[in-house]
Amino acid sequence: MEYGHGYGQGYGQGHPHNDERRHRMPAALRAPLEARSWRELGYVLLSLPISVVLFTWTVTMVSLGAGLLVTFVGIPVLALALAGCRGFGMLERTRARGLLHVDVPEPEPLRMTKPGLFAWMGAVLKSGTSWRHLLYALLQFPWAVFSFSVAVSFWTTAWALLTYPLWFWVFPMYAGQGGIQLYGDAHHSVYLDNPFEITVTALVGLVFTLATPWIVRALTTVDGLLVRGLLGPSRLSARVVELESDRGVVVDTAAADLRRIERDLHDGAQARLVSLAMDLGLAKEKLREDPRAAARMVEEAHGEVKTALQELRDLARGIHPAVLTDRGLDAALSAVASRCTVPVKVEVDLPSRPAPAIEGIAYFTVSELLQNISKHSRARSASVDVWRAEDRLMLQVTDDGVGGADVSRGSGLAGLSGRLDAVDGVLLVDSPPGGPTRVIAELPWRG
């Protein structure tokens, strides 16, 4: 049965009662036994030998290359040093993903204008990523020494003190009659010299044991920042990639709009005008033979002209409505709301008009959302609110319909989200099954 299958899955794997039992112990008490703590300790222990090798490679090769710059030999040596740092960077990113679960994207690859050894050396030396890897090699070594010393000191001290009652007899101290004899005869005895001292030592060890994983976690947090900041893609390159992606979205959207306009003209006004020309030609031929029939055909052609003009007005409104240019968002959105099949309340509270491009995107965003409400929501009412928050233009469209709208399904909302992304905008959809639906769009005030 479908019901039984779903019930078994939920109970066996993600059931809330299981999670409750698994997390009933406080995090502070779980930390010394968690796999994460031991993975982080392993990362710190490995960092020291790796950083020694990396630091030695970097200092040796860079010093050698800098010393040989008086000759041509220094350039390939420096390029080799940077290439080695990039190779170590790949190892460090893999280690951070595996042990710290830090997701570090791969940095931008070398950009070579042409193939060849000299082009490769030039690309390595001009790459900002290469020099950030070199900086990581220089900074990682002193930090690895510090974190290794702190982590090992705390771990060994914590577990040594915690387990003191198990090994204190290795260094027996004879205390005469004040001690408690554990075993042995009068000449060879092991005494529990001071039970209070042993208990206090073990409690102090427990405190250190509970605190040490959090200290190591703080150390590895710095490691994660170093790896992300110096071994991942730079913010500038990430921004360039984002802008290139946004430019592609804008180009695709513009091409789709042009195809839509062409299709609407071909299937609508153009076809109607062709039919109108044929009707007028027939009316011209009938004019002498049958004036009444010709007059009737001219009257029908007049009706076709009105219809064609209305279609052209609708098409022009879809490109950029005149009311938006003349009177702004308040009047334009009120006009859109009046054509919606659901009663819509519009409130626009703007101190001034945003940039024309942003104003147009806001208009078409609300227009498409209201079309979705008309077609899919089965709502009884809807509302549109527009306001300014600092340097952002905020739009909110709500309805009391059936809900279930989802951007991830590749619907019109996905295309709308792509348009907003192209201008650093954001689209948020809150539409649980059964409703209500709330869509918030955020746009920059100035494009």
PyMOL commands that set and color helices and strands:
alter all, ss='L'
color gray80, all
select helices_A, chain A and resi 2-12+16-22+27-33+35-70+74-100+117-126+128-162+164-170+176-178+195-231+235-289+291-319+322-327+329-338+356-377+407-409+412-421
alter helices_A, ss='H'
color red, helices_A
select strands_A, chain A and resi 180-184+189-192+344-349+382-389+392-399+426-430+437-444
alter strands_A, ss='S'
color yellow, strands_A
deselect
rebuild
show_as cartoon
